[in-house]
Amino acid sequence: MVLQSSEVNPVSVMETRSTLSWYFLGMRKALSLPTVILMGGFVGFASLAREADLSLLQVMLMTIFIWALPSIVVLTGALSTGVGLVTAAIAVALSSIRLMPMTVALMPVLRDGKRTPNWLLLIMSHFVAVTAWVFAMRTLPDMPRHARLPFFAGFVSFVNSSVAIVTAIAYLLVPQVPDIVAGALVMLTPIYFLISMWGAARVPSDHMAMIFGLILGPVFYLWFPGFDLLLSGFVGGTLAYGLFTARRKGWI
């Protein structure tokens, strides 16, 4: 007589989940500290937008369609100084270049072979920012291939919509928020990003690149304002990679 085991194999449970269930699971996982911190950063942006005399509609469109907070802050600063639309667009594009390597690294993780259409990956690439990227690179590799894209879609759609709602509420209530509180909320997001990326780093060269970037950032800000973020990332990452490679091969 063969006894049937009552234990449930967790791998088989993961494989039998539907696409919709993975989507809702991603939404549930978005109820986390990173989302709350991101909301705080956008509350600070709402205060900055008020100072720049942006309308609620403009703030909502920027939040939804630009999405990355540093790029939104760059655009707000450009508009508040009265520069032209082309100059503002170039400034936003330069501030967003840092997201291209993240997108390139994430798309193969999301892709489920030939079954994933390119247009869907293109839509998902819009939501690649530091919070989503760190969460995805920590979580998705341990999940089945077919589950990764709907899970990520659920996560980013919840984060994007909830942050947009909080930003709208903050815009309406921001006259009652002290300036020092609004400024602190803006700074909370980059501090969290730095800590998260440090924790997500897998190899010593990643930590080395971040250290070089922190050192070179203020220098390039003084020498090449407007290109400081791009240059500190490129030069710092190149130096870290070169030193790590030279040390691994015994050259130094």
Steps between C-alpha positions, in 0.01 A plus 500: 500500500647834394426800716445830321702788643294795618788741462471758224801564286558878501661483156190338350280764665712774341477335161119469510426862590314691232632815336239710681594355836864589439391853411306540825785349696728767356253767607493356851880499519496869406351573844846543646744749651656595163162614370437708812841665469439572133168659594686725743734609224209593273342697784817708495469534123143625541637781717764581239235501226292747700801731523547473122131590441422172326136401475355180646453361149864564413614336823288191436618465139864533609451240773335245273690546173850597618479298819867508611517757780846647417389567141181663624697725735737593215207594276333699778820693562542567129145629465531718810809673354323573172723300265364383167317174443787350298753578775271352762450185290876457460551543876238235575649264242847535649371436850321187375801344327593333829187283467604350166745243646236402757245447223743298290579278801135452598337420166667156458384415852140590413497329160344153482664385178316571178164507679559854628415764236742789460223760533424373851865523601505853357209598726668344803822688425316825573468398864867419552623725779726429795228376736348259247838388367645415842185313598486312169864394499464370854171317446450393139797264449351259757161490323381293201559666165131529412425674832759776487337745260147494651648519850713800403204661320287469813775648715574803283136575415410513870805711586441741212129549566532529878786749472299706249205515740721599794669766286163652407389506864833650608475769230165609640619492862859619457436860613455353847833308492806685639779558247756311707273192507446512124875530441572208733248283314672576169836392646351182648466336157864526378623386842278194477611437141865506608442256786290268284753487216782437746307207646410365155862503378625147434873554436766726660539701179141625542580640844824647365311671215255656744783633717675650197171653388441662838851647497492619140143634506576830680814549289318462170216715632747788538683437172223378269160603642220325316722204409612417854269199549592346164874556538523385863319178411701433184842588640435343841369179348789480252759552774337237721483248218860566397639473852297188578610333175865592558488365854332176389768439238780578745623814327479700823 
